[in-house]
């Protein structure tokens, strides 16, 4: 698929079988945690309160303010428009990662899902780029926490 390799010290298990076992162990944690997150937030109404309404104009304004280092963080209980979009993208990408992972893991058992994702090879690309997007989200998230350290306490306490 891609013409590069990682050094063994940076891989899980150091061989394909070991890496797959670690991958499958993490898959269950990621999938079950994500499902619980989605269900709790859907049924509690938190998604509606925190993420809607979305405003493209406000998104552009907040993005510009963030890039200039002038984004206000006065009330940490409410997400700004950039945060709303970033978290929604992370949720969608996570769902895509799980669905494409199901196609890669059990392609014969999920033929409709395989077809919806464009086939087995396309599912590999979707899975890889979804993972890359999620890692990018985490890196940007950590940078933003470093730039505005008081947000770390709000994230840890939940308010």
N, C-alpha and C positions, 0 to 999 in steps of 0.2 A: 504494500500500500504506500508506504513512505520509505524513501531510501536513506535511512539513518538508523543508528542503534545507540543505546545507552550503555555506559560502562556498568559492569556487574554490581559494583558497590552501591549504585543508585537504584537498583531494581529490587522488587520484592521477591525474595526467594532465590534470586540469582539464576533461575532456570524457569522455563515456561510453565511446567506443572506447579511449582511452588508459587509463582506469580499468579496463576489462575486461582489457586486455593485462597490466597490473600484477597484477590479481587472478589471472589464469590462471598467470602466472609464479610467484606466491607459492603457488598451489594445488599445483603440482608439488613444491615444496620442502616444504610442510606435509605433503602426503600421503606422499611417499617417506620423509621423516624419521619420521613417525608409524608407518608400516608397519615400518621398521627397529626402532624403539623397542619396538613390540609384539612382534615376532618374537624379538628378543634377550632381552627380559624374560620371555617365555613359555618359551622353550627353556632359559634359564639357571636357571629356578626362582625368579627374583628376585620376581616377583609374589606367589608363595605365601609367601615369607619376609617380605616387607615389608608386605603388605597384609592378611594373614589371621592370626588370626581377627579378625572384627569384633564389637564388643560395643556395643549401643545404650546400655547403662548407663554404660560407660566413655566413650562419645562425649559423652553429656550432661555427665558430670563434667569431662572435658577441655575441653569448650566453655565451661562455666561458669568454669573456672579461667582460660581464655584471655581471656574477656571481663572478668574481674576483674584481669587482669595477673599472675596467679600460676601460670601454666603452667610446669612444670619442663622444662628443656632440659638435663638432666644428661648424658644419653647421646645424642649427635646421630646415632649409627648407626641408631637405631630411631625410627620415626615414632610420634607419639602418635596417638590415635584420630581427632582432628580432622584431622590431616594425612592419614591413611589415607583417610578419607572424601572429603576435598577432592581428593586426587590421583585417586581412583577416579572421582569426578564429572567431573573435568577430562578424563580419558581417555574416558569415555562421551560427554561433550559433543563432544569432538574427533571421535570416530567419527561421531556424528550430523551434525556439520558437513560431514564429507567425503561421507557418504551423501546428505544433502540437497543438497549442491553438485552431486553427480552427476546428481540428478534435475533440477536447474535447468539444468545444462549440456547434458545429453543425455537429455531427457525421453522422447523416442521410443525410444531404445535401452534404457532401463531402465523398462519399463512396470510390472513387478512391484514394483520399489522405489518407483516413483511411487505405486502403489496402497497399499503398506504405510505410506507417509508421509501418506496422506490426500489425495493429488492434488497438482498443481503449486502451487496457491496455498498449501496447507498447508505444502508443502516450503519455500516462501519464508519463512514464519513460523518454521519449525523452524530454518532456516539463520540467520536474523537473531537469534533468541533464543539459539541455541547460541553464536554469535559473541559476543553480549553477555555470556553466562555465562563464556566463556573470558577475555574482557577483564576482567571482574570478578575472576576467579581470579588473573589476573596482577597486578592492582592490589592485592588483598589480600596476595598473596605478597610483593610489594615492600614493603608496609607492615610485614609481619611480619619481613622481613629487616632493615628499618630499626630495628625495636624490639629485635631480638635479633641484633646485628651479627656475632657469632661464628659464626652459622649460614651466613653467606656463604662463609667459607673452606671449610666442610664441603661446601657445594654445589659450589664450584668444583673442589675436590680429589676429590670423590666419596667422602669418608669423614669 
